[in-house]
Amino acid sequence: MTILELQSVEKKYSQAENFAVKDVSFKVTSGEILALVGESGSGKTTLLRLIAGLEHPDNGIIYLSGNKIVEGRKSVPSNQRKVGMVFQDYALFPHLTILENVKFGLPKNLPDPEKVAKDTLKLVGLSENFSKYPHQLSGGQQQRVALARAIAPQPSILLMDEPFSNLDAMLKDQVREEIRQIIKKTGVTAIFVTHDTRDALSTADRIAILHKGRLQQIDSPRNLYEKPVNAYVANFFGKRNEILATPTVDGFYTPFGFIADERSKQYSEKVRLLFRPEHATLYNEVGQVLNGSIFKVSYYGDHQIVKLADEDGKRVSIKTSPHLDLSNLTQVGFSLDYFEVEPAF
């Protein structure tokens, strides 16, 4: 069941030269977690505000739970959209206890708002902190209070703006998994904005990538990473290596060596071989399929990144085991486990 649908939505601010959001269309299904990702100025936060009713689009139609909430100049007010919102700074009232914070967002005609608030706080794992104030909680706990306040009224959709940006690196992984489990347990449909690819890849069911206001691709994390529709999407999740190659009847000649591959028969002009650092295997000896000179080795604890150069100084990066001993070596061999082929020009 489709919960949210955007049709050709556009927004341009009065002082801006370009559209903040341009011709964006997509659907979000019931119970799905969608991440909106992109660099600064890509339009992701504007898009979230358009859905929430905090901004009005110049063009386009928005449906929520089958109801048309935006068309032309007509718009359902934000407080009537049944949208839950978690702001980047959580926006908790410092003078209210966490129980009072959650109760604040509930409809006044509920028969027992305190019970609903307590049940929701228990759902997010805060069953013993009802009387505490926001400043007495950790960043992760404050976030869960903000989440409880947003989902307590049972919204049609939950919107979160950079939900993990205020957390330190050690806490992020834990909180991401907790938030995902809570959202899945409630069954609420959720959209969150992030600039962190790890947030998106580890939390979302699907990811929408925006660039200069335009939707580039919306797909599962795996498909975005392994089957990007363009170079921008591919490089958004980490740079791909690129090797210029000459096709022959039985493979590709590259500055690092020859690769036997049937796909070479499809090309008559130079091509680019594209692969990610983890799609290559490194050997601490030469004489393999491909060979390169070690330019730099960076150690990261659980892996190391080795930069190799060909005779002209062109470089590729390969991710390998931290236990592979490369000391005192100037040249090594490598092979490609997976790569894509594209025309060079």
C-alpha positions as CSV (number, residue, x, y, z in Angstrom):
1,M,0.0,0.0,0.0
2,T,1.3,3.4,-1.0
3,I,1.5,5.8,2.0
4,L,3.2,8.8,0.3
5,E,3.3,9.8,-3.4
6,L,5.0,12.8,-4.9
7,Q,4.3,13.8,-8.5
8,S,6.6,16.3,-10.3
9,V,7.2,18.3,-7.1
10,E,9.2,21.5,-7.5
11,K,10.4,24.3,-5.2
12,K,12.4,27.4,-5.9
13,Y,13.2,30.0,-3.2
14,S,12.7,33.7,-4.2
15,Q,16.4,34.7,-3.9
16,A,17.8,31.5,-5.5
17,E,19.0,31.1,-9.1
18,N,18.2,27.4,-9.3
19,F,15.4,25.1,-8.0
20,A,15.9,23.6,-4.6
21,V,13.8,20.7,-5.7
22,K,13.1,20.0,-9.4
23,D,10.6,17.5,-10.9
24,V,10.8,15.0,-8.1
25,S,8.5,12.0,-8.2
26,F,8.5,8.8,-6.1
27,K,6.3,6.6,-3.9
28,V,6.8,5.3,-0.3
29,T,5.0,2.1,0.7
30,S,3.5,1.2,4.1
31,G,6.1,0.3,6.8
32,E,9.1,1.3,4.6
33,I,12.1,3.3,5.8
34,L,13.3,5.7,3.1
35,A,16.5,7.7,3.4
36,L,16.9,11.0,1.5
37,V,20.6,11.5,0.9
38,G,22.7,14.1,-0.9
39,E,25.4,16.7,-0.3
40,S,24.6,20.1,1.1
41,G,22.2,22.0,-1.2
42,S,20.9,18.9,-2.9
43,G,17.3,19.6,-1.8
44,K,16.8,16.8,0.7
45,T,15.8,18.9,3.7
46,T,13.6,21.1,1.4
47,L,11.8,17.9,0.3
48,L,11.2,16.8,3.9
49,R,9.8,20.2,4.7
50,L,7.5,20.1,1.7
51,I,6.1,16.7,2.9
52,A,5.7,18.0,6.4
53,G,3.8,21.2,5.2
54,L,6.5,23.5,6.5
55,E,7.1,24.7,2.9
56,H,4.7,24.8,-0.1
57,P,5.9,23.6,-3.5
58,D,5.7,25.8,-6.6
59,N,4.4,22.8,-8.7
60,G,3.4,19.2,-8.2
61,I,1.0,17.0,-6.3
62,I,1.5,15.2,-2.9
63,Y,-0.7,12.4,-1.7
64,L,-0.6,11.0,1.9
65,S,-2.5,7.9,2.8
66,G,-4.5,8.2,-0.4
67,N,-5.5,11.8,0.2
68,K,-4.3,14.7,-1.9
69,I,-2.7,17.1,0.6
70,V,-1.0,19.4,-1.9
71,E,-2.0,20.6,-5.4
72,G,-1.5,24.0,-6.9
73,R,-2.1,26.6,-4.3
74,K,-4.2,24.3,-2.2
75,S,-2.5,22.6,0.8
76,V,-3.6,20.7,3.9
77,P,-2.2,22.5,7.0
78,S,0.8,20.8,8.5
79,N,-1.0,20.1,11.8
80,Q,-3.8,18.3,9.9
81,R,-1.5,15.9,7.9
82,K,-0.9,13.3,10.6
83,V,2.8,13.7,10.1
84,G,5.3,13.0,13.0
85,M,8.5,15.1,12.9
86,V,11.8,14.5,14.7
87,F,14.0,17.6,14.3
88,Q,17.8,17.6,14.1
89,D,18.2,19.2,17.5
90,Y,15.2,17.1,18.9
91,A,13.4,20.3,19.9
92,L,12.5,19.0,23.4
93,F,11.0,21.4,25.9
94,P,13.7,21.8,28.6
95,H,11.2,22.8,31.3
96,L,9.1,19.7,30.8
97,T,9.8,16.1,32.0
98,I,10.2,13.5,29.2
99,L,6.7,12.3,30.0
100,E,5.3,15.8,29.7
101,N,7.2,16.2,26.4
102,V,5.5,13.2,24.9
103,K,2.1,14.1,26.3
104,F,2.4,17.6,24.7
105,G,2.1,16.2,21.2
106,L,-1.0,14.1,21.9
107,P,-4.5,15.1,20.9
108,K,-6.4,16.7,23.8
109,N,-9.4,14.4,23.3
110,L,-7.6,11.2,24.2
111,P,-9.2,9.4,27.1
112,D,-5.9,8.6,28.8
113,P,-3.0,10.5,27.3
114,E,-0.6,9.7,30.2
115,K,-1.0,6.0,29.5
116,V,-0.3,6.5,25.8
117,A,2.8,8.6,26.6
118,K,4.1,6.0,29.1
119,D,3.5,3.1,26.7
120,T,5.3,4.9,23.9
121,L,8.3,5.7,26.2
122,K,8.4,2.1,27.2
123,L,8.4,1.1,23.5
124,V,11.5,3.2,22.9
125,G,13.2,1.8,26.0
126,L,12.7,4.6,28.5
127,S,10.5,2.9,31.1
128,E,12.3,4.2,34.2
129,N,12.9,7.8,33.2
130,F,9.5,9.4,33.1
131,S,10.2,12.2,35.6
132,K,13.6,13.2,34.2
133,Y,14.3,16.3,32.2
134,P,16.0,16.3,28.8
135,H,19.2,17.7,30.1
136,Q,19.5,14.7,32.5
137,L,19.6,12.3,29.5
138,S,22.3,11.3,27.1
139,G,22.1,12.3,23.4
140,G,20.8,8.9,22.4
141,Q,18.1,9.0,25.1
142,Q,17.0,12.5,24.1
143,Q,16.6,11.2,20.6
144,R,14.4,8.4,21.7
145,V,12.2,10.9,23.6
146,A,11.8,13.0,20.5
147,L,11.0,9.8,18.6
148,A,8.4,8.8,21.2
149,R,6.8,12.2,21.0
150,A,6.6,11.9,17.2
151,I,5.1,8.4,17.1
152,A,2.7,8.6,20.1
153,P,-0.1,10.3,18.1
154,Q,0.2,7.4,15.5
155,P,1.1,9.5,12.5
156,S,0.6,8.3,8.9
157,I,4.3,8.9,8.3
158,L,7.4,9.8,10.4
159,L,9.9,12.4,9.2
160,M,13.4,12.7,10.7
161,D,15.9,15.4,9.9
162,E,19.5,14.2,10.3
163,P,18.5,12.0,13.2
164,F,22.1,10.7,13.9
165,S,24.1,13.9,13.3
166,N,24.4,14.9,17.0
167,L,25.7,11.5,18.2
168,D,29.4,10.6,18.6
169,A,30.9,8.0,16.4
170,M,30.9,5.2,19.0
171,L,27.2,5.7,19.8
172,K,26.0,6.0,16.2
173,D,26.1,2.3,15.3
174,Q,24.1,1.3,18.4
175,V,21.5,4.1,18.1
176,R,21.0,3.4,14.3
177,E,20.1,-0.2,15.0
178,E,17.9,0.8,18.0
179,I,15.9,3.4,15.9
180,R,15.5,1.0,13.1
181,Q,14.1,-1.7,15.4
182,I,11.7,0.7,17.1
183,I,10.4,2.0,13.7
184,K,9.9,-1.5,12.4
185,K,8.2,-2.6,15.7
186,T,5.6,0.2,15.4
187,G,5.1,-0.4,11.7
188,V,5.2,3.3,11.0
189,T,6.4,4.5,7.5
190,A,9.5,6.7,7.9
191,I,11.6,9.0,5.9
192,F,14.8,10.5,7.2
193,V,17.4,12.9,5.8
194,T,21.1,12.3,6.1
195,H,24.4,13.2,4.4
196,D,26.1,10.2,6.0
197,T,26.1,7.2,3.6
198,R,26.6,4.7,6.5
199,D,23.4,6.0,8.1
200,A,21.5,5.4,4.9
201,L,23.0,2.0,4.0
202,S,22.6,0.5,7.5
203,T,19.1,1.9,8.3
204,A,17.0,2.4,5.2
205,D,15.1,-0.1,3.1
206,R,15.5,2.2,0.1
207,I,17.6,5.2,-0.5
208,A,16.8,8.3,-2.7
209,I,19.8,10.2,-3.9
210,L,19.4,13.9,-4.7
211,H,21.8,16.1,-6.6
212,K,21.1,19.8,-7.3
213,G,17.4,19.3,-6.5
214,R,16.9,16.4,-8.9
215,L,16.3,12.7,-8.0
216,Q,19.1,10.7,-9.4
217,Q,18.1,7.2,-8.3
218,I,15.8,5.5,-5.7
219,D,16.5,1.9,-4.9
220,S,17.7,-0.6,-2.3
221,P,21.1,0.0,-0.7
222,R,22.6,-3.0,-2.6
223,N,21.3,-1.9,-6.0
224,L,22.5,1.7,-5.5
225,Y,26.0,0.5,-4.5
226,E,26.3,-2.3,-7.1
227,K,24.1,-1.0,-10.0
228,P,24.3,2.8,-10.0
229,V,22.5,4.5,-12.9
230,N,25.2,7.2,-13.3
231,A,28.7,8.2,-12.1
232,Y,27.3,10.6,-9.4
233,V,25.4,7.8,-7.7
234,A,28.4,5.4,-8.0
235,N,30.8,7.9,-6.5
236,F,28.5,9.0,-3.8
237,F,29.1,5.8,-1.9
238,G,32.9,6.0,-2.3
239,K,35.1,6.6,-5.3
240,R,35.3,3.8,-7.9
241,N,38.7,3.0,-9.5
242,E,38.9,3.7,-13.2
243,I,41.4,2.0,-15.6
244,L,41.6,3.0,-19.2
245,A,41.8,-0.1,-21.4
246,T,42.1,-1.2,-25.0
247,P,39.7,-4.1,-26.1
248,T,40.9,-7.0,-28.1
249,V,39.1,-10.2,-29.3
250,D,39.9,-12.0,-26.0
251,G,40.2,-9.3,-23.3
252,F,41.5,-5.9,-22.3
253,Y,45.0,-4.4,-22.3
254,T,45.6,-2.1,-19.4
255,P,48.6,-0.2,-18.1
256,F,48.6,-2.8,-15.2
257,G,48.5,-5.8,-17.4
258,F,46.1,-7.9,-19.6
259,I,42.6,-9.1,-18.4
260,A,41.0,-11.9,-20.3
261,D,37.3,-11.1,-20.6
262,E,34.6,-12.0,-23.1
263,R,33.0,-8.5,-22.9
264,S,35.9,-7.1,-24.9
265,K,34.3,-8.4,-28.1
266,Q,31.5,-5.8,-27.7
267,Y,33.9,-2.8,-28.0
268,S,36.1,-1.5,-30.7
269,E,37.3,1.8,-29.0
270,K,39.0,2.4,-25.7
271,V,36.9,1.6,-22.6
272,R,37.0,2.3,-18.8
273,L,37.1,-0.5,-16.4
274,L,35.3,0.5,-13.2
275,F,35.7,-1.3,-9.8
276,R,35.5,-0.5,-6.1
277,P,38.5,-1.0,-3.8
278,E,36.9,-4.1,-2.2
279,H,36.3,-5.8,-5.6
280,A,40.0,-6.5,-6.1
281,T,42.3,-9.1,-4.5
282,L,45.9,-8.0,-3.6
283,Y,48.9,-10.4,-3.6
284,N,52.2,-9.6,-1.9
285,E,54.1,-10.7,-5.0
286,V,54.2,-9.8,-8.6
287,G,53.4,-12.1,-11.5
288,Q,49.7,-12.2,-11.0
289,V,47.1,-11.1,-13.6
290,L,47.9,-7.4,-13.0
291,N,50.9,-5.7,-11.4
292,G,51.5,-2.2,-9.9
293,S,53.9,-0.2,-7.8
294,I,53.0,0.6,-4.2
295,F,52.4,4.3,-3.9
296,K,50.9,4.4,-0.4
297,V,49.6,2.0,2.3
298,S,47.0,3.3,4.8
299,Y,46.2,1.1,7.9
300,Y,42.7,1.3,9.4
301,G,42.8,-1.5,12.0
302,D,40.3,-3.9,10.4
303,H,41.6,-3.3,6.8
304,Q,44.2,-1.4,4.9
305,I,44.0,0.6,1.7
306,V,46.8,0.2,-0.8
307,K,47.3,2.7,-3.6
308,L,49.0,1.3,-6.6
309,A,50.4,3.2,-9.6
310,D,51.1,2.2,-13.2
311,E,54.2,3.4,-15.2
312,D,52.5,6.7,-16.0
313,G,51.6,7.3,-12.3
314,K,47.8,6.6,-12.7
315,R,46.6,5.2,-9.4
316,V,44.0,2.7,-8.1
317,S,43.0,1.9,-4.5
318,I,42.6,-1.7,-3.2
319,K,41.1,-2.7,0.1
320,T,42.8,-5.7,1.6
321,S,43.3,-7.6,4.9
322,P,45.3,-5.8,7.7
323,H,47.4,-8.9,8.1
324,L,48.8,-8.9,4.6
325,D,52.5,-8.0,5.0
326,L,53.5,-5.4,2.4
327,S,56.6,-4.1,4.2
328,N,59.8,-3.8,2.1
329,L,57.7,-4.4,-1.1
330,T,57.7,-1.9,-4.0
331,Q,55.6,-3.9,-6.4
332,V,52.6,-6.3,-5.9
333,G,50.1,-8.2,-8.0
334,F,46.3,-8.0,-8.0
335,S,43.3,-9.3,-9.8
336,L,39.8,-7.9,-10.3
337,D,36.9,-10.0,-8.8
338,Y,34.3,-7.8,-10.4
339,F,34.4,-4.8,-12.7
340,E,32.1,-2.9,-15.1
341,V,33.0,-1.8,-18.6
342,E,32.0,1.6,-20.1
343,P,33.0,3.4,-23.3
344,A,35.9,5.8,-22.5
345,F,34.4,8.6,-24.6
